[in-house]
Amino acid sequence: MTETHGTDLPDATGLAGRSVVVTGAASGIGRATALRFALAGARVLVADLDADGAADAVEEIGGTGGTALAVTGDLSEQAVVDRVVASAVETFGGLDVLVNNAGIMDRMSALGETADEEWERVLRVNLTAPFLLTRAALPHMLAAGRGSVVFTASEAGLRGGAAGAAYTAAKHGVTGLVKNLAVTYRAQGIRANAVAPGPTSTGIRVDAAPDAQGPPLIGGLIGATIGRLGSADEQAAAIVFLASDAASFVNGAVLPVDDGWSAV
Ligand SMILES: NC(=O)c1ccc[n+]([C@@H]2O[C@H](COP(=O)([O-])OP(=O)(O)OC[C@H]3O[C@@H](n4cnc5c(N)ncnc54)[C@H](O)[C@@H]3O)[C@@H](O)[C@H]2O)c1
């Protein structure tokens, strides 16, 4: 047995020097995650629709002595996905970690009032984009014989009353994708996990239809049922753990990060 002594503990994360892509990293959970990866010594590609926010995130990481670069565009488009993966591979020499975090809310609409555009956009950004990104990243991870993919699912991927029909279906799809990916590629050294955040203070907006028949906005439930509002950094800490070698035996997990809401 190896003895370890306090601050002499070896770095168990294995993240130093790794090539990491974080989507939705201009804001909120993704931004906090990108910063944490950089502080752990990883090289981070910030992928986001929001060019100004992405540039800010890169500057913030640079200010801490970290290494980052931004690629901007709509990640639901194959060409943007290809650009993200190619940039990480060309600039950092590979792709070790992919964090599929970018996402949008639905309008809290019940199924019967969900318009085609709402359904298609929410599914496209929250489920299809992670599929496209992971498919593009896989050949690089398979060639390296290792890789870690972390998804930002949601409490709405675990239960039926946390969002409208489209977001709930998309996030349940994400948890299914995580488990399928985990089982399919574990023999090739690739792990897949997810966090399921409870309500977290970020830039995400709920453009709820005024007469939506879906579940009530969860803001009113904070307290006894939900607990408190989390911070983006509390989600980031869990994401970075799942991505790291400290979680080397964790595969196919969907980890609630929600102050116990899922336990109520
Ligand atoms: N905040 C919460 O309470 C909460 C709870 C559960 C799950 N989540 C999930 O967390 C993830 C991050 O959200 P957040 O709360 O940090 O929100 P946020 O709005 O602060 O950040 C989301 C980022 O994703 C980017 N983005 C959105 N669509 C994109 C697209 N098509 N292409 C590229 N970038 C795109 C946005 O520009 C933004 O920078 C999402 O998947 C969301 O569903 C959030």
The ligand as a MOL file (V3000), in Angstrom:
LIG
                    3D

  0  0  0     0  0            999 V3000
M  V30 BEGIN CTAB
M  V30 COUNTS 44 48 0 0 0
M  V30 BEGIN ATOM
M  V30 1 N -29.2590 26.9610 -14.7590 0
M  V30 2 C -30.0260 25.9560 -14.3810 0
M  V30 3 O -30.8330 26.0860 -13.4560 0
M  V30 4 C -29.9210 24.6260 -15.0740 0
M  V30 5 C -30.5770 23.5200 -14.5070 0
M  V30 6 C -30.4900 22.2940 -15.1480 0
M  V30 7 C -29.7520 22.1550 -16.2970 0
M  V30 8 N -29.1190 23.2400 -16.8370 0 CHG=1
M  V30 9 C -28.3540 23.0520 -18.0610 0
M  V30 10 O -27.0660 23.5980 -17.8930 0
M  V30 11 C -26.5090 23.8730 -19.1690 0
M  V30 12 C -25.8360 25.2300 -19.1380 0
M  V30 13 O -26.8190 26.2140 -18.9460 0
M  V30 14 P -26.6120 27.4890 -18.0190 0
M  V30 15 O -27.6470 27.4130 -16.9660 0
M  V30 16 O -25.2000 27.6630 -17.6700 0 CHG=-1
M  V30 17 O -27.1250 28.6300 -19.0320 0
M  V30 18 P -26.4160 29.8870 -19.7230 0
M  V30 19 O -27.4660 30.4680 -20.5940 0
M  V30 20 O -25.7670 30.7440 -18.6920 0
M  V30 21 O -25.2770 29.2220 -20.6060 0
M  V30 22 C -25.5930 28.4740 -21.7660 0
M  V30 23 C -24.5940 28.8040 -22.8520 0
M  V30 24 O -24.8730 27.9620 -23.9770 0
M  V30 25 C -24.7520 28.7570 -25.1460 0
M  V30 26 N -25.5660 28.1840 -26.2160 0
M  V30 27 C -26.9070 28.0500 -26.2550 0
M  V30 28 N -27.2830 27.5140 -27.4260 0
M  V30 29 C -26.1490 27.3090 -28.1460 0
M  V30 30 C -25.8850 26.8000 -29.4370 0
M  V30 31 N -26.8710 26.3940 -30.2530 0
M  V30 32 N -24.6020 26.7370 -29.8580 0
M  V30 33 C -23.5990 27.1850 -29.0610 0
M  V30 34 N -23.7850 27.6710 -27.8250 0
M  V30 35 C -25.0510 27.7430 -27.3810 0
M  V30 36 C -25.2460 30.1280 -24.7350 0
M  V30 37 O -24.7870 31.1440 -25.6250 0
M  V30 38 C -24.6890 30.2630 -23.3180 0
M  V30 39 O -23.4110 30.8620 -23.3170 0
M  V30 40 C -27.6520 23.7220 -20.1650 0
M  V30 41 O -27.5520 22.4740 -20.8320 0
M  V30 42 C -28.8890 23.7420 -19.2890 0
M  V30 43 O -29.9610 23.0480 -19.8690 0
M  V30 44 C -29.1880 24.4650 -16.2410 0
M  V30 END ATOM
M  V30 BEGIN BOND
M  V30 1 1 1 2
M  V30 2 2 2 3
M  V30 3 1 2 4
M  V30 4 1 4 5
M  V30 5 2 4 44
M  V30 6 2 5 6
M  V30 7 1 6 7
M  V30 8 2 7 8
M  V30 9 1 8 9
M  V30 10 1 8 44
M  V30 11 1 9 10
M  V30 12 1 9 42
M  V30 13 1 10 11
M  V30 14 1 11 12
M  V30 15 1 11 40
M  V30 16 1 12 13
M  V30 17 1 13 14
M  V30 18 2 14 15
M  V30 19 1 14 16
M  V30 20 1 14 17
M  V30 21 1 17 18
M  V30 22 2 18 19
M  V30 23 1 18 20
M  V30 24 1 18 21
M  V30 25 1 21 22
M  V30 26 1 22 23
M  V30 27 1 23 24
M  V30 28 1 23 38
M  V30 29 1 24 25
M  V30 30 1 25 26
M  V30 31 1 25 36
M  V30 32 1 26 27
M  V30 33 1 26 35
M  V30 34 2 27 28
M  V30 35 1 28 29
M  V30 36 1 29 30
M  V30 37 2 29 35
M  V30 38 1 30 31
M  V30 39 2 30 32
M  V30 40 1 32 33
M  V30 41 2 33 34
M  V30 42 1 34 35
M  V30 43 1 36 37
M  V30 44 1 36 38
M  V30 45 1 38 39
M  V30 46 1 40 41
M  V30 47 1 40 42
M  V30 48 1 42 43
M  V30 END BOND
M  V30 END CTAB
M  END
